[in-house]
């Protein structure tokens, strides 16, 4: 597995472990990452799960905003990397 793909997966795993998602959701997502590659569906589920968490689960409103921003950045980086792999550099 190339290093950049492994790094992307590690960043997403670290993010999932930091956010106060329910344990069963965390376990399912971590298994999915281990078995498959990162997917658009996974990022959508993570984002929906983050929005569904009650405000009491976070230390502050800023924590929720930080997690949302971090997830958006992870998603954007994954999309850009995926698109760059499909781009043909030769003429």
N, CA, C and O of each residue as an XYZ file, in Angstrom:
364
protein
N       0.853     -1.166      0.000
C       0.000      0.000      0.000
C       0.905      1.238      0.000
O       1.799      1.348      0.840
N       0.683      2.166     -0.931
C       1.491      3.378     -0.968
C       1.364      4.187      0.323
O       0.340      4.146      1.005
N       2.417      4.914      0.636
C       2.472      5.662      1.895
C       1.378      6.725      1.991
O       0.814      6.930      3.065
N       1.070      7.407      0.879
C       0.064      8.473      0.950
C      -1.334      7.919      1.243
O      -2.128      8.575      1.917
N      -1.634      6.737      0.750
C      -2.940      6.120      1.041
C      -2.986      5.687      2.503
O      -3.998      5.865      3.181
N      -1.891      5.120      2.978
C      -1.820      4.700      4.374
C      -1.953      5.923      5.298
O      -2.622      5.850      6.329
N      -1.318      7.039      4.930
C      -1.412      8.259      5.726
C      -2.836      8.797      5.765
O      -3.311      9.231      6.814
N      -3.521      8.769      4.616
C      -4.914      9.230      4.566
C      -5.782      8.384      5.490
O      -6.585      8.911      6.260
N      -5.613      7.072      5.406
C      -6.408      6.177      6.256
C      -6.116      6.427      7.720
O      -7.037      6.441      8.537
N      -4.836      6.629      8.074
C      -4.476      6.875      9.468
C      -5.102      8.164      9.979
O      -5.545      8.227     11.127
N      -5.143      9.189      9.140
C      -5.747     10.458      9.546
C      -7.244     10.290      9.799
O      -7.776     10.841     10.762
N      -7.923      9.533      8.941
C      -9.361      9.313      9.118
C      -9.615      8.468     10.365
O     -10.546      8.752     11.119
N      -8.804      7.438     10.594
C      -8.946      6.601     11.790
C      -8.743      7.445     13.041
O      -9.498      7.318     14.005
N      -7.736      8.297     13.032
C      -7.466      9.167     14.183
C      -8.645     10.110     14.427
O      -9.034     10.343     15.572
N      -9.209     10.651     13.346
C     -10.365     11.534     13.466
C     -11.544     10.799     14.103
O     -12.185     11.323     15.014
N     -11.829      9.589     13.627
C     -12.950      8.803     14.156
C     -12.756      8.531     15.641
O     -13.716      8.574     16.411
N     -11.530      8.255     16.046
C     -11.260      7.961     17.451
C     -11.399      9.192     18.337
O     -11.713      9.060     19.520
N     -11.175     10.373     17.797
C     -11.276     11.604     18.579
C     -12.713     12.060     18.810
O     -13.048     12.559     19.884
N     -13.548     11.888     17.811
C     -14.927     12.381     17.868
C     -15.769     11.454     18.743
O     -15.610     10.234     18.682
N     -16.670     12.025     19.562
C     -17.494     11.177     20.449
C     -18.649     10.473     19.733
O     -19.804     10.583     20.146
N     -18.329      9.756     18.666
C     -19.330      8.932     17.979
C     -19.704      7.765     18.888
O     -18.919      7.390     19.759
N     -20.897      7.180     18.699
C     -21.244      5.951     19.442
C     -20.242      4.835     19.105
O     -19.749      4.749     17.980
N     -19.956      3.997     20.085
C     -18.941      2.949     19.918
C     -19.257      1.991     18.774
O     -18.352      1.577     18.049
N     -20.537      1.633     18.603
C     -20.872      0.702     17.528
C     -20.639      1.321     16.155
O     -20.251      0.621     15.219
N     -20.873      2.642     16.024
C     -20.586      3.317     14.754
C     -19.086      3.350     14.491
O     -18.629      3.070     13.383
N     -18.325      3.697     15.532
C     -16.870      3.739     15.392
C     -16.336      2.389     14.939
O     -15.527      2.304     14.015
N     -16.797      1.339     15.598
C     -16.320     -0.007     15.283
C     -16.631     -0.371     13.830
O     -15.773     -0.906     13.128
N     -17.838     -0.085     13.385
C     -18.235     -0.384     12.005
C     -17.409      0.387     10.993
O     -16.976     -0.174      9.986
N     -17.187      1.663     11.249
C     -16.405      2.482     10.313
C     -14.946      2.039     10.277
O     -14.334      1.972      9.211
N     -14.399      1.739     11.443
C     -12.998      1.299     11.481
C     -12.814     -0.033     10.751
O     -11.811     -0.233     10.066
N     -13.778     -0.938     10.897
C     -13.722     -2.203     10.165
C     -13.836     -1.969      8.663
O     -13.149     -2.613      7.871
N     -14.708     -1.044      8.282
C     -14.886     -0.726      6.866
C     -13.592     -0.154      6.277
O     -13.218     -0.494      5.155
N     -12.917      0.704      7.023
C     -11.662      1.282      6.550
C     -10.599      0.202      6.420
O      -9.812      0.206      5.473
N     -10.580     -0.715      7.369
C      -9.587     -1.790      7.354
C      -9.797     -2.724      6.169
O      -8.828     -3.178      5.560
N     -11.049     -3.014      5.837
C     -11.357     -3.970      4.774
C     -11.341     -3.337      3.388
O     -10.961     -3.983      2.412
N     -11.746     -2.092      3.302
C     -11.877     -1.430      2.007
C     -11.030     -0.159      1.989
O     -10.361      0.182      2.964
N     -11.078      0.505      0.888
C     -10.432      1.800      0.781
C     -11.425      2.858      1.266
O     -12.602      2.564      1.472
N     -10.950      4.073      1.444
C     -11.848      5.169      1.815
C     -12.811      5.408      0.658
O     -12.432      5.305     -0.509
N     -14.067      5.732      0.995
C     -15.083      5.964     -0.031
C     -15.863      7.234      0.272
O     -15.864      7.738      1.395
N     -16.511      7.725     -0.743
C     -17.363      8.902     -0.585
C     -18.493      8.619      0.403
O     -18.864      9.484      1.197
N     -19.032      7.410      0.351
C     -20.120      7.012      1.248
C     -19.665      7.075      2.712
O     -20.408      7.536      3.579
N     -18.454      6.613      2.974
C     -17.914      6.657      4.335
C     -17.839      8.094      4.837
O     -18.235      8.380      5.967
N     -17.333      8.999      4.003
C     -17.235     10.395      4.423
C     -18.614     11.009      4.660
O     -18.790     11.812      5.577
N     -19.588     10.632      3.834
C     -20.953     11.121      4.033
C     -21.530     10.609      5.354
O     -22.204     11.349      6.070
N     -21.262      9.338      5.674
C     -21.735      8.770      6.940
C     -21.070      9.460      8.130
O     -21.731      9.743      9.129
N     -19.780      9.729      8.031
C     -19.081     10.422      9.106
C     -19.652     11.817      9.318
O     -19.845     12.253     10.453
N     -19.920     12.510      8.224
C     -20.470     13.863      8.326
C     -21.885     13.844      8.910
O     -22.220     14.668      9.761
N     -22.707     12.905      8.451
C     -24.074     12.788      8.981
C     -24.035     12.418     10.464
O     -24.815     12.943     11.258
N     -23.127     11.514     10.836
C     -22.994     11.131     12.234
C     -22.556     12.292     13.104
O     -23.016     12.433     14.236
N     -21.673     13.119     12.583
C     -21.204     14.293     13.324
C     -22.336     15.288     13.540
O     -22.477     15.853     14.624
N     -23.146     15.500     12.498
C     -24.287     16.423     12.624
C     -25.336     15.895     13.592
O     -26.019     16.676     14.255
N     -25.468     14.577     13.676
C     -26.503     13.976     14.515
C     -26.137     13.950     16.000
O     -27.010     13.767     16.849
N     -24.860     14.131     16.316
C     -24.450     14.087     17.723
C     -25.009     15.288     18.477
O     -24.962     16.411     17.975
N     -25.538     15.062     19.679
C     -26.048     16.186     20.468
C     -24.909     17.084     20.946
O     -23.779     16.628     21.121
N     -25.214     18.347     21.152
C     -24.208     19.333     21.556
C     -23.561     18.980     22.887
O     -22.419     19.365     23.137
N     -24.272     18.251     23.749
C     -23.739     17.894     25.064
C     -22.536     16.960     24.975
O     -21.746     16.872     25.916
N     -22.393     16.263     23.848
C     -21.286     15.320     23.678
C     -19.945     16.030     23.479
O     -18.888     15.425     23.653
N     -19.990     17.298     23.117
C     -18.781     18.061     22.827
C     -18.412     18.948     24.012
O     -19.274     19.368     24.784
N     -17.121     19.222     24.141
C     -16.640     20.071     25.232
C     -17.168     21.495     25.078
O     -17.427     22.173     26.072
N     -17.327     21.947     23.845
C     -17.841     23.286     23.576
C     -18.355     23.347     22.147
O     -18.190     22.403     21.374
N     -18.976     24.462     21.808
C     -19.410     24.652     20.425
C     -18.210     24.712     19.486
O     -18.291     24.310     18.325
N     -17.104     25.218     20.006
C     -15.891     25.299     19.206
C     -15.365     23.903     18.858
O     -14.825     23.703     17.769
N     -15.514     22.954     19.756
C     -15.063     21.589     19.492
C     -15.847     20.990     18.328
O     -15.278     20.332     17.457
N     -17.150     21.222     18.322
C     -17.980     20.720     17.218
C     -17.561     21.360     15.907
O     -17.457     20.681     14.886
N     -17.320     22.657     15.931
C     -16.899     23.373     14.724
C     -15.538     22.862     14.244
O     -15.326     22.698     13.042
N     -14.621     22.610     15.173
C     -13.292     22.101     14.815
C     -13.396     20.731     14.158
O     -12.760     20.485     13.133
N     -14.195     19.838     14.740
C     -14.356     18.511     14.156
C     -14.981     18.592     12.762
O     -14.584     17.865     11.852
N     -15.947     19.471     12.609
C     -16.590     19.637     11.311
C     -15.591     20.161     10.272
O     -15.562     19.690      9.135
N     -14.788     21.126     10.671
C     -13.770     21.677      9.777
C     -12.721     20.629      9.430
O     -12.307     20.516      8.276
N     -12.292     19.865     10.428
C     -11.298     18.817     10.194
C     -11.828     17.759      9.218
O     -11.109     17.318      8.321
N     -13.076     17.361      9.399
C     -13.668     16.357      8.513
C     -13.793     16.895      7.091
O     -13.555     16.169      6.126
N     -14.162     18.153      6.961
C     -14.259     18.763      5.639
C     -12.898     18.778      4.954
O     -12.801     18.501      3.758
N     -11.848     19.100      5.703
C     -10.494     19.113      5.140
C     -10.055     17.707      4.728
O      -9.476     17.530      3.657
N     -10.326     16.711      5.568
C      -9.981     15.327      5.224
C     -10.701     14.891      3.949
O     -10.105     14.267      3.070
N     -11.980     15.224      3.860
C     -12.773     14.861      2.687
C     -12.229     15.541      1.436
O     -12.075     14.903      0.395
N     -11.940     16.825      1.537
C     -11.425     17.577      0.386
C     -10.075     17.012     -0.071
O      -9.846     16.842     -1.269
N      -9.193     16.723      0.873
C      -7.887     16.162      0.512
C      -8.029     14.802     -0.152
O      -7.329     14.509     -1.121
N      -8.930     13.969      0.362
C      -9.151     12.651     -0.235
C      -9.695     12.794     -1.657
O      -9.253     12.092     -2.566
N     -10.651     13.699     -1.848
C     -11.220     13.902     -3.189
C     -10.167     14.391     -4.176
O     -10.109     13.922     -5.313
N      -9.327     15.342     -3.735
C      -8.289     15.869     -4.620
C      -7.276     14.782     -4.979
O      -6.838     14.686     -6.125
N      -6.913     13.972     -4.001
C      -5.963     12.903     -4.263
C      -6.565     11.862     -5.213
O      -5.891     11.386     -6.126
N      -7.818     11.518     -4.996
C      -8.492     10.552     -5.864
C      -8.587     11.080     -7.290
O      -8.349     10.343     -8.246
N      -8.934     12.351     -7.431
C      -9.040     12.946     -8.761
C      -7.674     13.022     -9.445
O      -7.576     12.827    -10.656
N      -6.629     13.303     -8.681
C      -5.296     13.408     -9.285
C      -4.801     12.056     -9.789
O      -4.027     12.004    -10.745
N      -5.229     10.970     -9.168
C      -4.839      9.637     -9.642
C      -5.481      9.323    -10.985
O      -4.930      8.550    -11.769
N      -6.644      9.916    -11.258
C      -7.351      9.652    -12.505
C      -6.913     10.582    -13.641
O      -7.244     10.355    -14.805
N      -6.168     11.626    -13.288
C      -5.722     12.591    -14.291
C      -4.526     12.036    -15.045
O      -3.585     11.529    -14.435
N      -4.559     12.129    -16.369
C      -3.446     11.632    -17.184
C      -2.470     12.788    -17.427
O      -2.843     13.854    -17.917
N      -1.226     12.538    -17.071
C      -0.225     13.582    -17.173
C       0.431     13.647    -18.554
O       0.978     14.686    -18.922
N       0.387     12.574    -19.312
C       1.002     12.545    -20.644
C       0.084     13.126    -21.700
O      -1.129     13.224    -21.514
N       0.681     13.503    -22.796
C      -0.145     14.051    -23.884
C      -0.307     13.055    -24.965
O      -0.970     13.331    -25.965
